[in-house]
Amino acid sequence: MYYSPIIQKSIQYIESHLEADLSLEKVAKYANFSKYHFHRIFHKEVGVTASEYIRYRRIANAAKLLLYSNEKIIDIALYYRFETQESFTRSFKTYYHLPPGKYRKIIGKLTLQKEETSMKHEQKIKGWELSGSHPFNYEIGMDREVFHKGKASGYIKSVTAGSQDELGEFGTMMQQFKADKYIGKRLKFSGFLKSKSVDGFCGFWMRIDDKLEDVLQFDNMSNRPINGDSEWNHYAIVLDVPENSAIISFGVLLSGNGKVWIDELKFEEVDDNTPTTNIDFHVEVLDEPTNLSFEEELD
């Protein structure tokens, strides 16, 4: 069974109820699964348990409030369902290695300095490049205010007015690496994505090329596009890496206007029980010409 839509529906529910009483039983019931079965499939799809996901998303949102608001630490702790400030501090230190008060003081200053620097200079992100049909209409960077986990996320956004989607324009934040280590294997690329005011579509993409740069496997989520405003959710692409593969390219695509954030990307080998998402562009070649007089109807 293909569980991704169910997990995405569950994460959407979690994200909109982080400040509420969220138990594993409630989320499993929303997904119409038993608690134990939901626990297994969530962990398999996302890489962490649902309970752990809820915990670190609450902590991540709390970290944002510590840096970008004047809310008291105890109020932040209670808002995100921690019983005491002490229990909040213990959980916060697990992820950020600092108590909340010191995090606000130390990281707050560093974040402000980095944001002031990035406003003066064009942002460059280690390992990433901007490409696409019209890359000059887009911008990539790091966002330290909007993130899924940790301290920052990557983003791509349109920077020119007009309806780029009508012209088929797109930008991508991307990377490439050698396929050698994954030859003959099935590879899953997954991560979290959030969108705002996307009037075309956006999504992850991955492509497997041979040495001649011919495409062997490809998926850009065009058959399951994301548009408009969407909260953080988990998406995945699964492709086979054939024997003659040379380069693996991947990234996030934005067609048209808007802004897209990505975070917590990862690659993992999966078995044949995980279905591939490859989009097959091969056209069937006929044995001989047909319908030359245009009198035959489609079936």
ABEGO torsion letter per residue (X at the ends): XBAAAAAAAAAAAAAAAAABBBBAAAAAAAAGBBAAAAAAAAAAAAGBBAAAAAAAAAAAAAAAAAAABABBAAAAAAAAGBABAAAAAAAAAAAAGBBAAAAAAAAAAAAAAAAAAAAABBBBBBGBBBBEABAAABBBBBBAABBABEABBBBBBBABBEBAAAAGBBBBBBBBBBAAAABGBBBBBBEBBBBBGBABBBEBBBBBBBAAGBBABBBAGAABBBBEBBBBBBBBBBBBBBAABABBBBEBBBBEBEBBBBBGBBBBBBBAABBBABBBABBBBBABBBGAAGABBBX
